[in-house]
Amino acid sequence: MEAGRKPGIRRIGIMGGTFDPIHNGHLALADAAYRQLTLDEVLFLPAGNPPHKRTRPEGATDSQRLAMVQYAISDYPQFVLDQEEMRRGGLSYTKDTLLRMKDEKPDTEFFFIIGADSLMAMDTWYHPEIICRCCHLAAAIRDEYPLEVLQGKASELEQRYHASIFMLNTPRIPISSTELRRLCREGRSIRSYVPAAVADFIEKNDIYGSQAYNERL
């Protein structure tokens, strides 16, 4: 689908996630969406208490995750930190956040930026029909899924939920937050995968180090 721009309508991307920690793959995906979809800005929306990740004993605190996102996006004026889900009590559901945003900014088009794995699993999300009604989906094209498989899933979602889906050409950065936490516990450097300020913060606070991990157990 082509990303045609409507006159007088703002276009905002939403980059959700636990960001535990945020890494260069997140930034590359957000930047690809910003450029390819001609967005006005991209909101980074750290999840407060996502239902699919209720226990993260080895993870950072909420305040640490917020700080890492702020450090990571500080050199990108088009990226903005949104603390809505952190401030809201209870479980964090994407559909509630999108409904709130649509109500507050009815003259805005929202583009929910997701990885290929999230696109493939969209049926399992809480009320995918509401998510698809409130925003466009902007999905990364990744090597782990053949293009025809992603296109087939997009077509299925378009038919089932009347979804509006854009495919993003994104660089392949083979890393995940889970893998980065493991590397930290093993005492290995992650500086190739995260912004320098984020690496400094993690090391200074020993967020994912073996000592901090064992103390949380």
Secondary structure, 3 states (H helix, E strand, C coil): CCCCCCCCCEEEEEEEECCCCCCHHHHHHHHHHHHHCCCCEEEEEECCCCHHHCCCCCCCCHHHHHHHHHHHHCCCCCEEECCHHHHCCCCCCHHHHHHHHHHHCCCEEEEEEECHHHHHCHHHCCCHHHHHHHCEEEEEECCCCCHHHHHHHHHHHHHHHCCCEEEEECCCCCCCHHHHHHHHHCCCCCCCCCCHHHHHHHHHHCCCCHHHHHHHC
